[in-house]
Amino acid sequence: MRIIGICRFSYPALGGFKRMHDSVPEREAYLYDPARMELRFRHFEALTLPSIAQQLDPRFTFLVLVGESLPRPYLDRLNDITADVPQIRIVAKEPMKHRLAMQLAIQEELGENTTESIQFRLDDDDAVGLSFVRAVRRMARNSARLREGWPNMAFEFRSGYTARLSSQGIAARAVQTQFWACGLGVLFRPGAKKTVMNYAHHKLHEKMPTLIEPTWPMYIRVVHDDNDSGAGARHGALQPLDDKTRHVFQKRFNVDEDRVKALFSDPVAPRDTG
């Protein structure tokens, strides 16, 4: 069984953002603004990268989708910080609709596609539990009889956190959600033409049976000024981590508050709007 994750890292898609632009150069100028890129790197290095790097089951691939136009300093930095994580592959694509670009990246990684796969998607400012890959593999194994006759099955983790990162550390709140992308994996049969990107994550339960684990905290979804989705804003006030939650973040997600403080210690320059 293959397990493949994917995220886009400032990929200049045609559409796919709530902030619209009239042309690809305008989209690239927005995405590659130095202040914005610094913010994306800080979140990626504080959340996504450490949680992917320390997965308890190392048998997976994690694709990071970038644009072919990503400026070389940013590409070099991305290569440098991911170099020690053998599961990470950086994939460059020309501008196209983001779902199509991500579908193609997954299909290329699957190759001949001769075995079952579990696919998942993250934003570049999400974290997943260190047991995520191990857990979805176990859920697929234990549900083999249950899902006989179905081409797909979704595995959902409903427990997690929303959080905000700053030079003061982490403010967070425990949440129970429904079908957030960062808490999902989808199983596909060998030879499947579709990928996880062919489905709206919030409607997966309308397309396939779903096995839900409601109790294990399995994701951190960050809110900040550059969030495209604004997910989590309705779930209430965030509170500074107490000792118990700080321990959970460290042990379950490999997210270290001191590392967050160090990454965010320098102010991000205001975005150039001229």
KACOR-V29567 format. One line per field, one symbol per residue. phi: phi as a letter, one per 20 degrees, with the letter a starting at -180 (. if undefined). psi: psi as a letter, one per 30 degrees, with the letter a starting at -180 (. if undefined). burial: I if it has 9 or more other ideal C-beta (glycine too) atoms within 8 Angstrom, else O. Layout:
BEGIN
phi: ???
psi: ???
burial: ???
END
This chain:
BEGIN
phi: .eccdbbddlfffenncfeecebfgffffffeggfffffffffffecffffffdgfdeeaccedecefeggggffffffffdgedffeceddcffagfffgfgfffffffmfldcfcdcbccefcdcdffegffffffffffdgffegnefbbddcdedacdbcdbfepcdbbfcdcclfgfdcccecfgnfeecgeecfgfcgfedbfcdddedffcbcdedafdfeemfnfeeofecgfefffgffffeeclddffffgffdfefefgffde
psi: kkkklklkjhkiljafkfjllfleeeeeeeegkeeeeeeeeeeeffdeeeeefgkfjgilkjkjkllfgkkeeeeeeeeeffegjffkkkkkllklkeeeeeeeeeeeeebfhgllkkklkllgglklkfgeeeeeeeeeefgeeegkfkflkkkkjfkakllkkaffbkklkkljljhkefgkkkkklkgkfllfffkkefgefffllkkkjfekjglkjkklfgkefgkfffglkkkkkleeeeeeeeeffhjkeeeeeeegekkkkkkjg.
burial: OIIIIIIIIIIIIOOOOOOOOOOIOIIIOIIIIOIIIIIIIIIIIIIIIIIIIOIOIOOIIIIIIIIOOIOOOIIOIIIOIIOOIOIIIIIOIOIIIIIOIIIIIIIOIIOOIOOIIIIIIIIIIIIIIIIIIIIIIOIIOOIOOOIOOOOIIIIIIIIIIIIIIOOOIIIIIIIOIOIIIIIIIIIIOOOIOOIIIOIOIOIIOOOIOIIOIOOIIIIIIIIIOOIOOOIIOOOOOIOOIOOOIIOIIIOIIIIIIOIIIOIIOOOOOOOOOO
END
